[in-house]
Amino acid sequence: MELKDAICRRRSIRKFKPDPIPEAYITELLEAARLAPSGTNIQPWRFVVVESAEMKQRLAECTLGVSFIARAPVTIVCCADLEAVETRPQRIVELREAGAFVGTDFENVKMEDYIKQGEMDRNAARAYVTLNTAIAIEHIVLRATDLGLGSCWVMMFRQKQVKQLLGLGDNIVVVALLPIGFPDQDPPPRPRLKLEEILIKRV
Ligand SMILES: Cc1cc2nc3c(=O)[nH]c(=O)nc-3n(C[C@H](O)[C@H](O)[C@H](O)COP(=O)(O)O)c2cc1C
């Protein structure tokens, strides 16, 4: 499928066929996430694939009435690792070795100066890893569309409860739940703002 088609055809799908998702598709979805871009290439995204009927039901109970999670063949619990921010020095070395900064002002910047400039408190780090993880999540969503699957971002869940259910550590932030399966609905496009409403100006 062309990228434009995937972007246009994607819908939030809330009704799924019971058919299982082929194992190779799960790998493809995670691979789409793995290839996403991230600030300083920190790649903070982490995933839990929830497939068992019992766990899906218990996960649905951690949401604010999002019962269709229990009926999706798979839900990917999309997380961000706060500790990924600490890996920036190592990531910069890798990027430099890979030639990412050749010909840019960044080529000769001292790593310590860069890290110092970008120092973050825990709130800033949380916002940063969440932003980066959202990109990976949307990669999964679009690749799912490409594979004929449907999905729906779900953020209406209780953070503490999901973390407890899945035994996730203090360093992990659950960003979104992503129920996925073959769609059992074919909804028309949802309302959107017009281009004129989103373009502030061209200068
Ligand atoms: C960050 C984010 C959070 C969302 N959270 C939920 C949610 O908790 N429950 C739900 O049913 N849909 C959720 N959605 C889906 C939106 O309702 C949906 O994207 C929007 O209404 C537009 O519809 P469309 O995705 O079909 O184009 C979420 C979407 C995004 C991007």
The ligand as a MOL file (V3000), in Angstrom:
LIG
                    3D

  0  0  0     0  0            999 V3000
M  V30 BEGIN CTAB
M  V30 COUNTS 31 33 0 0 0
M  V30 BEGIN ATOM
M  V30 1 C -3.2580 10.1870 21.6480 0
M  V30 2 C -4.5920 9.5480 21.3650 0
M  V30 3 C -5.3740 9.0550 22.3950 0
M  V30 4 C -6.5900 8.4100 22.1320 0
M  V30 5 N -7.2850 7.8180 23.1570 0
M  V30 6 C -8.4020 7.1220 22.8660 0
M  V30 7 C -9.0950 6.4050 23.9050 0
M  V30 8 O -8.6780 6.3770 25.0540 0
M  V30 9 N -10.2030 5.6960 23.5790 0
M  V30 10 C -10.6740 5.6620 22.2840 0
M  V30 11 O -11.6840 4.9950 22.0300 0
M  V30 12 N -10.0460 6.3360 21.2890 0
M  V30 13 C -8.9320 7.0550 21.5390 0
M  V30 14 N -8.2610 7.7020 20.5250 0
M  V30 15 C -8.7850 7.6750 19.1470 0
M  V30 16 C -9.3940 9.0310 18.7480 0
M  V30 17 O -10.6640 9.1460 19.3400 0
M  V30 18 C -9.4570 9.1220 17.2100 0
M  V30 19 O -8.1450 9.1150 16.7000 0
M  V30 20 C -10.1610 10.3950 16.7200 0
M  V30 21 O -11.4880 10.4420 17.1470 0
M  V30 22 C -10.1490 10.4790 15.1800 0
M  V30 23 O -10.7040 9.3170 14.6120 0
M  V30 24 P -9.8680 8.4150 13.6070 0
M  V30 25 O -8.6370 7.9430 14.3530 0
M  V30 26 O -10.7510 7.2750 13.2160 0
M  V30 27 O -9.4800 9.2590 12.4390 0
M  V30 28 C -7.0600 8.3390 20.7850 0
M  V30 29 C -6.2690 8.8490 19.7530 0
M  V30 30 C -5.0380 9.4210 20.0250 0
M  V30 31 C -4.1740 9.8800 18.8730 0
M  V30 END ATOM
M  V30 BEGIN BOND
M  V30 1 1 1 2
M  V30 2 1 2 3
M  V30 3 2 2 30
M  V30 4 2 3 4
M  V30 5 1 4 5
M  V30 6 1 4 28
M  V30 7 2 5 6
M  V30 8 1 6 7
M  V30 9 1 6 13
M  V30 10 2 7 8
M  V30 11 1 7 9
M  V30 12 1 9 10
M  V30 13 2 10 11
M  V30 14 1 10 12
M  V30 15 2 12 13
M  V30 16 1 13 14
M  V30 17 1 14 15
M  V30 18 1 14 28
M  V30 19 1 15 16
M  V30 20 1 16 17
M  V30 21 1 16 18
M  V30 22 1 18 19
M  V30 23 1 18 20
M  V30 24 1 20 21
M  V30 25 1 20 22
M  V30 26 1 22 23
M  V30 27 1 23 24
M  V30 28 2 24 25
M  V30 29 1 24 26
M  V30 30 1 24 27
M  V30 31 2 28 29
M  V30 32 1 29 30
M  V30 33 1 30 31
M  V30 END BOND
M  V30 END CTAB
M  END
